[in-house]
Amino acid sequence: METKVLPFPAALLEEFEDIIKDDVPDSVENDSDSKDEESVIQNANHLTLKDLLHSLEQRGLHPRGFFDEDAKVLQAELDKEHYENMESKRREKKEGKKLETSQRLFQQRKALTEIALREEDEEMKRNERMLEWFLLIQNGIVPLYCRISVNDVSARSLSRLLWDDTRIVSLDLSNLNLSDTSGAFIARMLRNNRSIVKLELGDNILGMQTCSTLAESLCINNVLQYLSLESNPFAKNGSEVAEALAAMIKTNKGLRYLSLWRCSIGAESGKLIAEAITYNAKLTCLDFGYNQWQCSDINLIKATLSKNGQAHQEELTQKLDFERKETEQRALVEQQEEKKQKAAVDLKWLEDQKVERAEERRVHMESAAEIQREVDHKCKEELLRMEHQRFEDEKRKSKKKKKKKKSKGTKKK
């Protein structure tokens, strides 16, 4: 687990560089052409006939044989060449100035970024609580629902940290007196973040820069569903904020809830927002209380939101039906699979029993054969013993007979 906030990569810093304000102009379109170097147009009438003919031949023009007419044709070509030459020089000068301005702007933004990073580092050292939050985010163990108390300095670091975060679902940054620039940093973070579903930015000092950046980010981000901008002083920026909000509403396909409550948005701006909502089929709730909007625009908003709500309800019903059918189908498949598995288990048990019984029969037969062999062996031994006994008995009988005969012979003598 990391115990210190790692430095931000250069590629990530570049994503937020354009938000940092500076006084360098973005273009040099208004530069005066009066400073162009003076150039004198050559007068064809002052040329000799030989030089005139030579100049015409160089340009692929055929002389007509009359000096005045040939001089007039050549003069037209000289004027055209002079104009093209001057335009080329002006373009080169303008491109040089643009390049110089761009390089100066780049260097100044780099310097401002370095200053901002030093400020953020110092803020991190002063604010231990903020350091703890940042370490939680960096190590991926931050809570899903967060209320983080940042200021204009730490909000920049938080935005960069959340650029790649995949954990936080709900983020509350309301009532923190955050500036428009800080709001723009947070809005820029939404361009890449795909975990935050709910974002609360109410009761701050957000303005045109935040709204325009939100419009850019939410053209890409369709994950954010709840956005609160309530009680921000948008009236200071006039219709520019409304135009940015309208662009955001038109292009975003994810927001379900948007709060513009008590933002002092005038009637003309309300009209722009009301027209933009007609292009949005996802937004189902817009909190626009305490704004000076016309009844016709309010009715248009209500009608559109009602239609979106009905469509959303139908979409949810279809989704629930689809999920129910999918669950039933999955349960049926699981049941069939369970039956198959049970049948397979039963079949395996029968096969095992068959093998087991066959083995028992084999063992029994082998045992019976062994017993029979033993019995046969014993019988054979018994027969041999009996045969031997009979032979011995006959042998004894024979000896007795011989004895008797011998004893009878002796008596006769």
Solvent accessible surface area in square Angstrom, and as a share of the most:
residue,aa,sasa,rsa
1,M,170,0.76
2,E,74,0.33
3,T,115,0.67
4,K,136,0.58
5,V,35,0.20
6,L,82,0.41
7,P,119,0.75
8,F,38,0.16
9,P,85,0.53
10,A,68,0.53
11,A,72,0.56
12,L,16,0.08
13,L,29,0.14
14,E,100,0.45
15,E,60,0.27
16,F,1,0.01
17,E,19,0.08
18,D,73,0.38
19,I,4,0.02
20,I,22,0.11
21,K,134,0.57
22,D,42,0.22
23,D,145,0.75
24,V,14,0.08
25,P,75,0.47
26,D,118,0.61
27,S,59,0.38
28,V,16,0.09
29,E,100,0.45
30,N,150,0.77
31,D,58,0.30
32,S,67,0.43
33,D,81,0.42
34,S,98,0.63
35,K,152,0.64
36,D,27,0.14
37,E,138,0.62
38,E,173,0.78
39,S,45,0.29
40,V,144,0.83
41,I,76,0.39
42,Q,99,0.44
43,N,61,0.31
44,A,0,0.00
45,N,90,0.46
46,H,149,0.66
47,L,32,0.16
48,T,82,0.48
49,L,102,0.51
50,K,163,0.69
51,D,68,0.35
52,L,0,0.00
53,L,59,0.29
54,H,103,0.46
55,S,19,0.12
56,L,1,0.01
57,E,116,0.52
58,Q,124,0.55
59,R,79,0.29
60,G,58,0.55
61,L,46,0.23
62,H,164,0.73
63,P,58,0.36
64,R,151,0.55
65,G,67,0.65
66,F,133,0.55
67,F,72,0.30
68,D,109,0.56
69,E,76,0.34
70,D,4,0.02
71,A,2,0.02
72,K,158,0.67
73,V,46,0.26
74,L,1,0.00
75,Q,42,0.19
76,A,62,0.48
77,E,53,0.24
78,L,14,0.07
79,D,61,0.31
80,K,118,0.50
81,E,68,0.30
82,H,39,0.17
83,Y,136,0.52
84,E,91,0.41
85,N,67,0.35
86,M,20,0.09
87,E,47,0.21
88,S,37,0.24
89,K,91,0.39
90,R,68,0.25
91,R,138,0.51
92,E,116,0.52
93,K,77,0.33
94,K,71,0.30
95,E,109,0.49
96,G,37,0.36
97,K,57,0.24
98,K,85,0.36
99,L,107,0.53
100,E,101,0.45
101,T,10,0.06
102,S,62,0.40
103,Q,100,0.44
104,R,98,0.36
105,L,21,0.10
106,F,99,0.41
107,Q,113,0.50
108,Q,73,0.32
109,R,57,0.21
110,K,60,0.26
111,A,48,0.37
112,L,54,0.27
113,T,7,0.04
114,E,97,0.43
115,I,76,0.38
116,A,8,0.07
117,L,49,0.25
118,R,138,0.50
119,E,71,0.32
120,E,6,0.03
121,D,73,0.38
122,E,92,0.41
123,E,14,0.06
124,M,22,0.10
125,K,150,0.64
126,R,164,0.60
127,N,45,0.23
128,E,127,0.57
129,R,143,0.52
130,M,3,0.01
131,L,54,0.27
132,E,87,0.39
133,W,27,0.09
134,F,0,0.00
135,L,26,0.13
136,L,51,0.25
137,I,9,0.05
138,Q,48,0.21
139,N,38,0.20
140,G,41,0.39
141,I,88,0.45
142,V,0,0.00
143,P,63,0.39
144,L,72,0.36
145,Y,157,0.60
146,C,7,0.04
147,R,104,0.38
148,I,0,0.00
149,S,71,0.46
150,V,8,0.04
151,N,62,0.32
152,D,55,0.29
153,V,34,0.20
154,S,3,0.02
155,A,0,0.00
156,R,33,0.12
157,S,2,0.01
158,L,1,0.01
159,S,1,0.01
160,R,4,0.01
161,L,26,0.13
162,L,1,0.01
163,W,27,0.10
164,D,100,0.52
165,D,13,0.07
166,T,122,0.71
167,R,94,0.34
168,I,0,0.00
169,V,45,0.26
170,S,15,0.10
171,L,0,0.00
172,D,33,0.17
173,L,0,0.00
174,S,22,0.14
175,N,108,0.56
176,L,32,0.16
177,N,105,0.54
178,L,1,0.00
179,S,35,0.23
180,D,31,0.16
181,T,35,0.20
182,S,3,0.02
183,G,0,0.00
184,A,0,0.00
185,F,0,0.00
186,I,1,0.01
187,A,0,0.00
188,R,11,0.04
189,M,0,0.00
190,L,0,0.00
191,R,71,0.26
192,N,57,0.29
193,N,2,0.01
194,R,104,0.38
195,S,16,0.10
196,I,1,0.01
197,V,47,0.27
198,K,67,0.29
199,L,0,0.00
200,E,44,0.20
201,L,0,0.00
202,G,2,0.02
203,D,52,0.27
204,N,7,0.04
205,I,77,0.39
206,L,2,0.01
207,G,4,0.04
208,M,57,0.25
209,Q,36,0.16
210,T,0,0.00
211,C,0,0.00
212,S,34,0.22
213,T,8,0.04
214,L,0,0.00
215,A,10,0.08
216,E,85,0.38
217,S,0,0.00
218,L,0,0.00
219,C,64,0.38
220,I,95,0.48
221,N,0,0.00
222,N,77,0.39
223,V,47,0.27
224,L,0,0.00
225,Q,84,0.37
226,Y,62,0.24
227,L,0,0.00
228,S,6,0.04
229,L,0,0.00
230,E,49,0.22
231,S,19,0.12
232,N,2,0.01
233,P,40,0.25
234,F,2,0.01
235,A,55,0.42
236,K,164,0.70
237,N,49,0.25
238,G,40,0.39
239,S,53,0.34
240,E,92,0.41
241,V,1,0.01
242,A,2,0.01
243,E,96,0.43
244,A,8,0.06
245,L,0,0.00
246,A,10,0.07
247,A,46,0.35
248,M,0,0.00
249,I,2,0.01
250,K,85,0.36
251,T,62,0.36
252,N,0,0.00
253,K,101,0.43
254,G,9,0.08
255,L,3,0.02
256,R,46,0.17
257,Y,47,0.18
258,L,0,0.00
259,S,0,0.00
260,L,0,0.00
261,W,73,0.25
262,R,117,0.43
263,C,1,0.00
264,S,54,0.35
265,I,7,0.03
266,G,31,0.30
267,A,32,0.25
268,E,124,0.55
269,S,9,0.06
270,G,0,0.00
271,K,88,0.37
272,L,61,0.30
273,I,0,0.00
274,A,0,0.00
275,E,78,0.35
276,A,0,0.00
277,I,0,0.00
278,T,64,0.37
279,Y,141,0.54
280,N,5,0.02
281,A,72,0.56
282,K,60,0.26
283,L,2,0.01
284,T,37,0.22
285,C,56,0.33
286,L,11,0.05
287,D,51,0.26
288,F,35,0.14
289,G,27,0.26
290,Y,160,0.61
291,N,21,0.11
292,Q,114,0.51
293,W,19,0.07
294,Q,91,0.40
295,C,101,0.60
296,S,72,0.47
297,D,6,0.03
298,I,39,0.20
299,N,89,0.46
300,L,69,0.35
301,I,0,0.00
302,K,118,0.50
303,A,62,0.48
304,T,10,0.06
305,L,20,0.10
306,S,60,0.39
307,K,131,0.55
308,N,5,0.02
309,G,27,0.25
310,Q,118,0.52
311,A,49,0.38
312,H,45,0.20
313,Q,110,0.49
314,E,106,0.47
315,E,79,0.35
316,L,66,0.33
317,T,64,0.37
318,Q,124,0.55
319,K,112,0.48
320,L,114,0.57
321,D,56,0.29
322,F,127,0.53
323,E,72,0.32
324,R,117,0.43
325,K,121,0.51
326,E,79,0.35
327,T,71,0.41
328,E,96,0.43
329,Q,103,0.46
330,R,119,0.43
331,A,53,0.41
332,L,84,0.42
333,V,75,0.43
334,E,102,0.46
335,Q,94,0.42
336,Q,91,0.41
337,E,82,0.37
338,E,115,0.52
339,K,126,0.53
340,K,135,0.57
341,Q,102,0.45
342,K,129,0.55
343,A,60,0.46
344,A,57,0.44
345,V,96,0.55
346,D,63,0.33
347,L,110,0.55
348,K,129,0.55
349,W,146,0.51
350,L,97,0.48
351,E,84,0.38
352,D,65,0.34
353,Q,44,0.19
354,K,123,0.52
355,V,97,0.56
356,E,86,0.39
357,R,118,0.43
358,A,44,0.34
359,E,77,0.35
360,E,100,0.45
361,R,136,0.50
362,R,111,0.40
363,V,75,0.43
364,H,128,0.57
365,M,131,0.58
366,E,91,0.41
367,S,50,0.33
368,A,45,0.35
369,A,42,0.33
370,E,78,0.35
371,I,99,0.50
372,Q,99,0.44
373,R,136,0.50
374,E,88,0.39
375,V,66,0.38
376,D,72,0.38
377,H,105,0.47
378,K,135,0.57
379,C,65,0.39
380,K,126,0.53
381,E,85,0.38
382,E,72,0.32
383,L,116,0.58
384,L,109,0.54
385,R,129,0.47
386,M,104,0.46
387,E,86,0.39
388,H,108,0.48
389,Q,80,0.36
390,R,115,0.42
391,F,115,0.48
392,E,52,0.23
393,D,46,0.24
394,E,84,0.38
395,K,94,0.40
396,R,117,0.43
397,K,126,0.53
398,S,49,0.32
399,K,117,0.49
400,K,127,0.54
401,K,130,0.55
402,K,139,0.59
403,K,146,0.62
404,K,128,0.54
405,K,148,0.63
406,K,153,0.65
407,S,55,0.35
408,K,127,0.54
409,G,32,0.30
410,T,96,0.56
411,K,168,0.71
412,K,177,0.75
413,K,211,0.89
